[in-house]
């Protein structure tokens, strides 16, 4: 039998996972799969991924956890990677599903005691005890058929949970189709093209001088879902997709779409869906339109609700949806259209500052220095696909540029860069933060962060494999001592920003003291021991909480500010 697409992609993805596994000293391909997914779907960096992954025994079926305090949201994920390609046609079995469900309840319930020995799971549970969470999400991520026969069990448990708690709970199923979709997008094999069957579609407002065309019409709900179902993981504009949480609005949309007496009113109750694309080819004779380079930039919640209702077989065939299609070539205009269409939805604030004059100027200044500031997610790929080459530039995402800049240069907000980085993009705060930003400062913060990140990776490798001595060699300490005191460095699991801030303060202090020729490696070593000293003096032993605590940041800053000579990071 000829090799299938699923088998081909499985083998290709497995090649990537082998590299990820080796680079990070992961024990299993499944954990490497989690890393790959978080990197390529959620766009997390290496440190964020390391913080999210629950590695080791006692995880209760939960392989990664994301806490988004700004949205009062918690996402837990289970990953299933077949051990061989023959298992791609299998499903996630009931035992694994129930294990994850019970793990979820143990994680979030104060009256359920965790008796396992997984340190990260325990730290997440303790962190949640003091965190307001009203939006929950469980993701089943697998390179097989996913949850099929047992889906009713999951949905039933979810309904009971929502009834009992009054909280929102979404269940996400990313099976082999979704994973294949992500893989294709990474390899630029699917500049998304969809064929949309419509009831009515006509040309609307066009601006020829700007090469913008638009069409307006209405589409049957089921046919809308069918047209985008194979691209459900990537059809939504990336700045919107990840920040849509359950809400009363979603409940209302679902109620109308699945009702027997109100479904025909959906068109009148709902704001509709907006597609943006590179090119639209309309075929009135067959009542269909082909959209090349398509993405949904408004109506994400509506489409997700309709998709989920369709998956459950509950979407009423009487549902019709208002659809607007915008065909546009200019990327800057495309960004602005997406911004203004979503000005009342809860998406990243950083998305709204993408067109700030200071940010635009910063992008130009960084270009001159060999860096490309990606003001909007996927901007670099978009430009490359249109012949604007930036391959020789180092790409920095806008969110990361601001986070590292604040963590490095602005002491009073440094903890916020770790604790609630979304708050950095509050429209009132951002004006103050941007007032002193320069290309040189961004580059210094970014370069230092990358160096610290590499050291954190060395540390994690030692935790996973005590034969790895690269970390002990880096800090110039015997491996035997490091292994004996490995818990003293546990803060490094989540300590990227506090170390970045400590490094910046040490550099400033050494300069004021006239201490010359302290290299980057020595400075990072001093920062590690300075932070460790403060952390170890705290009564709280949950280091994930300490490394985002403003008081701890202040204590480290004071510790460094009181130095009268170079920090003594010797162990004797």
N, C-alpha and C positions, 0 to 999 in steps of 0.2 A: 504493500500500500504506500502511496506517495506521502511524503512528510507534510503535515498540516501546518497552517500558519501558527497555530497555538504551539506546536512542537518546535517549530523554527524559532519563534520568539523566546520560548522557554530556554532553549540552548544558548541563545544570544544573551538573555538576561543573566543566565547562570554564569557566563563568562565574566560579566560585570561584577557579580556577587563574589566570585572567587577573589577578585582584586580587592574589593571592599573588605572582605573577611580577613585577608592577609594584612592589609594596611592598618586594620584596627584591632587585630588579635581577637576577633570574634570567634566564639567556639562553634557556632553553627551557621549554616547557610541561611536559616530562617531569620536570625538576627541581622545578617547582612541584607536580607530582603527588606526588613523593616527600615534599615538605614537608607537603602535605595529608594524606597517609597517616600519616606519623609523628606529626602533631599529633592526628589523630582516632582512630587505632587504638592507637598506643603512648602517647598522651597526653603527648607531649614538649612542653616549652615552646620558645619561639623560639630561645633560646641552645643548648639541647640538640640541636635540629634542625640548626642551623647547624654544630655540631660533628660531627654524624653524616654529613651529606651530603658526598659526593665530587663536587665540581663541576669540570668541565673535562675536557680530553683526558687520555688515559693512565690512565683508571680501570679498564681491563681488564674492563669489563662489570660492575663493582660500583658501584652508585650511592649506597649509604649503608652505614655500618658502626656497629654498637653493640657495645661491650665492657662486659660486666658481670663485674667482677673478683670480686665477692662470690660469684657462682655459677660462677666459672671458665668463663664462657660468652662466645661470640662469635657475633653474628648479622650476616650480610651480605645485602644486598638488591639485586635488579635490578628496575627499574621499566619497564614498557612502556605507554605511552599512545598509542592510535591517533591519527594525524594528522587523520583524518576518520572520521565515524561509520560509513561503509561498511566500515571495517576492524575493527569490533567483533567480527565473526564469524571473524576470523583467529586463528591461534595464534602463540605465541612460536616462532620458527624455530630449527632445530638449531644454526645458526651462533652465534646470541646465547646459547643455552644453554651451548654448549661454551666460548664466550669467558668467561662468568661462572665456569664451573667451573675453567678454567685460571687465571683471576684469583684465585679462592679459594685454589688451591694455591700460587700465587706469594706471596700475602699471608701465608700461615701457615708456609711452608717456609723454614727458614734456609738450605737448600742451593739455593734458587731465587733468583737475583738479579733485582731489579726494575730495568729499564733505562729505564723511562718517566720523564716529567718532571712527573707529578702530585704536587705537594708533600704534599698531605694523605694520599694513598695511601702515599707513602714514610714519612710520620710514623707512620701507623697500623702499617705493617709493622715499623718500628723499635720501636714501643711493645710489639708482640706478642712481640718477641724476649726481653723480660724479664717476660712475663706467662704464668702457668700457665693454659692453656685446655684443658679436657677435654670441654666440651660445645659443639658447633658447630651452627649453624643457617643454612641457605640458604633465602631467601624469594624466590620468583618472584611479583612483584606486577604485575598487568596488567589493563587494562580490555578484555580480549578473552577468548577461550576458554582462554587460558593454555597450560599444557604438557599436551598430549593425546597426539598421535602419537609424540612423543619422550620420553614419560615413562619408558619402559623404560630409555632411555640414562641418564637422571638417577638412577634407582633402582639401576641396575647400578653406576654410578660410586660411589654412596653406599655400597653394600655392600662394594665393594673398599676404599674409604677406611676403613670401620669395621674391616674385617679386618686391614688393614695397620697401623693406628695404635692400635687398641684403644679409640679415643675414640668418643663418641656424636655422631652426625650426624643431624639432622632436616631434612627437606625440606618446606617449606611452600608450598602453591600457593594464592595469593589471586587468583582470576580475577574476571571481571566479576560473577559472582554474589556473591562475598564483598565486592567493592567496593560493589555496589548495596546489600547488606545494611548496610554501614557508613553509607552515605549515608542510607538510610531511618531508621536509628537516630538519626542526627544531627538529622533533621527530624521526629522523633517520629511517624513513620508506621508504626512496627512495635513497639508495645508487645508484645513477642514472645508469640505464641500458637502452641502446638503441639498436635497431636492424636496421642496415644500409643496405639497398639494394644498390648493386653496379653494374656498368657495367663491371669493371675489378678491381681486387685486387690481389696483389701478395706480397709474403714475400720479405723484403728488408734487410737492414743492421741490424744485431743482435750482441749483445755483451753478450755472455753467462756468462762470469765471473761477470758481473754486473747485470745479469738477466734482460736485456733490449732487447725487440723484437720490430720490426717495420714492417709495411706494407705500401705499396703505391698503389694507384689506382685512379680511377675517378668515380664520382657519379653524377647522374642526379640531377639538382638543386632542382626540386620539391620533389624528393624522399628524398633528404638531409633534406629539411625543414620539411617534414612530419615525419621524424624519430625523430626530436628533438622538434617539436612544443609543445608537452605536457610538456616539461621541459624548455621552453624558458626563464623562470624567473631565472633558477638556473644552466643551463648547462654551462654558461661561468665562467671561472676562476674569482673569486670575485675581484681580484686585477685589472682586466681588464674591467670587465663589466660596472662599474660605471663611467668610464672615457673615454668613447667613444662618442664623440660629432659629430654632423653633420659637413661635410667638403666637399670640392670639390672632394675629392677622393670618398666619398660616392655617390655623384651625378653622377660621372662617372661610378661607379659600377652599379648603378640603370639604367643608360641610356643603358648600354650594355645588362643587364639582361632582360630588357623589350622591347628591340628593335626588329624589324621584320627582319632586315638584318645583325645584328651584334651579335645576341645572340649565334650563333654557334661558335663564336670566344672567348667566355667568358673564356674557359679553358686556352687559350693562353695569355689572357690579365691579368688574375688574379693570385695572388700568391698562392691561395688555402687555405685550412683549415687544421689545425692540431688538432687531438684529442689526449688526453693523458688518459690512463685508467689503472686500476689494472690488468685486464685480457681481452684478445681478443679471441673470439672463431669463427673461420672462417668456413663457410659452402659453399664451391665452388659449390656444386650441386644445391643449391638454390640461389646462387649469393647474399648471405647476410652474414653479420658479426655482432656478438653480442659483445658489449663493456660494461663491468661491471666497475662501478666506473668511469664513463666517464665525462670528461669536455673538453670544447674547449679552448685551450690555445693560439691559433693564428688564425686569420681570423674572429675575432669577428665582425668587421665592415661588412665584406662580408656577413656573415650569417644573421646579423640583416637586411641588405638591402634586401637580398633574401626573408627573412621571411615577411618583410613588403610588398614587391612586390607580394608575394603569397597571403597575406591577402587581397590585393586590386584586385586580379585576373589578375595581369599584368605580372607575371613571365613567361617568354617564356619557352616552354617545350624543346627547343633546348639547354638550358643552361646545361653545364656539368662543374663539379668542381673538381680540383685536391685535393685529400684527402690523408693526411699522418696520420697514426695511430701509436702511441708509447705506448707500454705496459711496465710498469715499477712499481716496488714495493718500491724502496728506495725513501723516501720522500725528502731527501736533493738533490738528483740528479733530482728529479721531479721539485723542485724549480728552480734549475739552468737551466734546459732545458726551462722552462717557461720564465725565465729572459732573456736568450740569444735570444730566438725566438722573444721577444718583445722589443729588444734593440733599435728599431727605431720607436716605437709607443708611443703616449703620455699617459703613465700610471704612477701610483704613483712612485715618485722617492724613497720613503721609501721601495718600493718593491726591488729596486736594491741594497739597502744597507743591505738587510737581511743576506747576506753571508759575510759581512765585518768582518774581524777577531776580531775587538773590540766588535762588536755586538754578535758574536758567543761566545766570552769569557764572555760577560755580561750575556748572557742567562745561562751559566753554573754557574756563581757566584750568580745569582738571585735564581737559583734552590736550592742552598745550604741554602738560606735564606727563603725558603718556597714560592717563587714566580716563575711563569712560564712566560717567555717573549715570546709572540707569534710573532715570526719573520715574519710569513706570515699569512694572513687571513685564519682562519679555521684550523690552524696547530694543535691546542689543540684537536679539534674534530677528526681530522685525526689520531692523535696518539692514542687517546682513542679507536677508532674503531679498531685499530691494536694491542690492548692489552697493550699499554704503558700508564699506569694509572698516571694521574696527578691531580686526583680529590681533593687531599688534598692541592694543590697549588693554590695560587691566580693568576689568569691569567691577564697579562697586555699586551695589544697590543703594538707593536713596535712604531707605530705612536704616541700613547698616552704617552708612556714612554718618548719619545724625547720631545714632546710638554710640558709635565709637568716639565720635567727636566730643559728645557730652561726657561720656565716661572718662575720657582722657583729660579734657581741658576745663570742665566746669564742676568743681568739687561739690557745690551745694545740690546739684541735680544728678550727680554720678550714680547714686543708688537707684534713682528713678530710671536710669538707663537700663538697669537690670530688673528692677521690681515691676515697673509698669511702663515699658518703653513706648506703648501706644500713647501714653499721656504726654510724651515729648512732642507729639504732633497736634496737641490742642492748639487751636488757632490763635489763642491769646499767648500761650507760652512760646510758640514757635517763633514769633517775631523777636522776642528777647534772645532766644538761642541762636537764631541766624545772624544776629547783629554783628557778632565777632567772628563768624566763620570765614575761613580762607582755604584755598586749595592746599596750601602748604600744611595747615593744621590738620586737615582731613587726611592727607597722605601720611603724616607722621603718626596719627592715631591708628589709621588702618594698618600701616606696616608693623607697628608695635603689636597690635592685636594679633596679626597673623603669626608673629614670632611666639607670642604667648600661647596661642592656640596649638602650635606644634609641640610646645612643652607639655601642655595639658594632655595631648594625645600620648606622649611618651609615658606620662604618669598612669593613664588609664591602661596602657598596654602592660605595665608592671602589675597593676591590680588584677588583670585578667590572666597574666602568665608571669609567675614570680621568677622565671628564668630570664626574663627581659630586663636588662640592666641599663638601658639607654637613659632612663630618667636619673638614676643614681650617678651615672657618668656625667650627665649634664650639670647637676648641682654639685658635683665633686665630693660626693659622700659615699662611703662603702655600701655596697648592695645589702649586706647583712644588716646594717643599721637602718636603711630605708625600709626593709621588710619588717623589721622589728617595730618601727614607728610609722607604718603605712597609714594608720588611722589618723595620725597627726596631719596628714596631707589630704584628708577626705574632702575638705572644703574645695579642693581643686576640681571636683566633679562639676561644680556650679560656679567656680570662682573666676571666670574669665574677666568680668568687668571690674571686680574689686582689685584684681591683680593689675589690670590696665591702669586703673586710677592710682594704685600704689606706685607703679612704675613712673607715671608722670610726676607724682609728688617727690619721689626719690631723685629724679633727674633735676627737678627744680631746686631741691634742697642741696644736692651735691654742688650744683652750680653756685648757689649762694655761699656755700662753705668753702668754695675754691678748691674742691676735690677734683683733680683732672683725670682724664683718660679712664673713666669707668665705662666699659663696653656694654653692649646690649645684653649679652649673656650674663654678665656679672650683675647687671641691674635687675634682670628678671629673677635671678637667684635671691638677691636681697629682698625683692618684693615678695617672693614666696615665703621667706622666713619671717618677714615683718607682719604679713597678714596672718600667718600661722600662729604667731605669738598672741595676737589679739583674739583670734578665734578660740584658741585653747584656754584663754582666760574667762570665756563666757560660760555661764551655767547651762545655757541651752546647748544641747548636743546635736540638734538638727541643723547640719551645716547648710542645707539648701535654703533654710530660713535666714541664717546668719549672713549669707553672702548677698542678700538683697536688703538687709536691714540698714536703715540710714544711720542709726547710732553706731553700728559696727564700722561703716564707712568713715564716720567722723573720728572714731577712735584710731583707726589706721592712719588717717591724715594727721592727727595730733601726734601719734607715735613717731611718724616720720618728721613732722615739723619740729619736734624737740631734739632731733639729732644734732650733735655737735661734732661728730666725726662720721666716717663711713660706717654703715650698718654692719654689725658683727654677725655674720651668718654662719659662723663655725659651730660645730656641734660639741666642742669641748668647753 
